[in-house]
Amino acid sequence: MTDKTAFWRNPVLMLVFILPAVAIIAGIGLVVIAVRSGGSDSVTENVRRSAQVQTADLGPDAVAQRERLSAVMRVDMEQGAVEVLPVTGRYERGAPLQLTLVHPVRAAQDISLELVPSETGWRSEAEVDVGHDWNLRLAPADAGWRLQGRLLRGQLAAHLHPALQDAADTP
């Protein structure tokens, strides 16, 4: 006595067809998501490549460290402005500075500002979305030194400091 049932009623046989179909659909879905995400943004640093080694110029960071430069970047939401206030070090107060707000994910949303000297530091009229984090880079027009920092989501000020630290400064 053999009981003939339809092949689609056999659960093991159903897995043979359903599992590969689900894997194919999931793979296509991942490819679509990857293509629509905008790809990977390039690094904004000037990088030199030798074989498989990438090296960046740390000269401006070393100058900022040697001169003990630091500053505070502040977003003035009421007046729609961004200010940089010097904290330590000697700055050329008559020269404008370049402040770059780098979006952590999308390079198309990066903001580059020219800050002009003011009574207390440097200032530029700009609207900054504080709904997400920003990586900050401050330098003069000749890029002789460079400070960096991070403006965290929801905060209106950030500390800018050299990328390099003295051995005594590290914990």
N, C-alpha and C positions, 0 to 999 in steps of 0.2 A: 504494500500500500504506500504509494507515494502521493504526497499532497502537493499539487502544483499551485504555487502562488506567483503573483506577478513579481518581477525582479525589483521594482521600485518599493515594494513593501519589505524588503530585506534591509534592516538598519545598517549592517556592515557594508553592503553594496552601495547604499546611499552615501556613506562616508567616502567611499572611493571617488565619487563624483563631486560631492559638495566641498571637501577640504581643498582640492586644487583650485576649484572655482573661487572660493573665498580668498585664497592666497593670490591669485591673479588680480582680483578686484582690489585687494588691499595694496598690492604693488603699484597698480595704475593710480590709485588714490594718492600714494606717497609721491609718485613722480609729479602729479598735478600740483600738489602742495609745494613741493620743492621749486617748481618752475614759477609759481605765482608768488613766492616769498620774496623775490627780488634779488636772489643770488647773494653772494657774500661781498660786502663792501671792502674796498681796498683800504690798506693802512695809510693814514695821512702823513706818516713820517717819510723822509727821504731815506731810502734803504739801498745799500750797495750789496750786490750778490756776487759771491766768489764761490764757485762750485756749488755746494749745497748749504753754504753758510751765508746768513744775512747779517750785515752789520749796519748799525745806524750811527750817525755822527752825534757823539755825546759832548762835543766841544762847548756848545751853548749851555748845557746843563752844568758842566764843570766850571764855567765862568760864573754862573749864578751861585753855585756852591761856594766858590772862592770869595765872591763879593758878599756872601751871606744875605742874599736878596730874599725877601718874602713880602707878600701883599695879601690883601683881602679883597675879593670880588663881591660886590653887593648888587642885588637887583632891587630897584626902586619901582614897585608895581604902581604906586600912585602917580608918579610922574612919567612912567614909561621910559626908564633909563637904566643903564648899567654903569656902575662906578667901580674903579679900582683904587684902593687906598694903600699907599706904601706903608709897610710895617717896619722892616729892617733893611739896612743896606743903603747905598747911595745911588740914586737914580738921576738921570738927566731929565729934569722936571719940565723943560721946554719942548721936549720932543714927544710926538704922539706914539702910542703903543698899539699893537695889534692883539686883539683878544679873539680867540677861536673857541667857540662852543661846539664841541664835537658830539653829535648824537651817538649813543652807544651802539646802535644797530643800523641806522639808515644814513648814509653819507649825504643823501639829497636834502636832509633836514639840518645839516651843519650850518652854523651861523658864524660869519666872520665880521668883526666890528673894528673900526678904527676909533680908538679912544683919544680924545683931544685933552690937553692939560686943563685942569680946573683948579680952584682954590685949594681943594683938599687932596687931589690926586689926578685922575683921568676919568673922563665921562663920555658916554655916547647915548644918544636917544635910540632905544630899541625895546621891543616887546619880546620877552623871553617866556616861553611856556615852562613853568616849573612843575608840570604834571609828570615829568619823568627825569631821570638823572642826566647830567651833562658832564662830559670830560672837558676840562678847561686847559687852554694853553695860552700863555701871555708872553709876548716878546716885543722888542723894539722893531722898527722897520728894517734895520740892517741884520736882524736875527743874531745879534752879538751874544745874547743870553736868552734863557728860556725858563719860565716857571710853569708848573702844572698843578692841577687840583681837580676836585670833583664836586660838583654841585648836586647834592642829593635831592631826590624828589620832594617837593613841598617846602624846601628850605630856600631862603633868600640871600644867603651869604656862604662863601667858601674860602678856605685858606689856600693860597697859592704858594708853592715852595719849589726848590730845585728837585729834579728827579733823582739826583745823586745825593747821598747822605754821608757825613763823616762816620767813621767807625765808632766814635764816641757817641754819636746821636742814635745809633741803633740799639734796641733793647737787648 
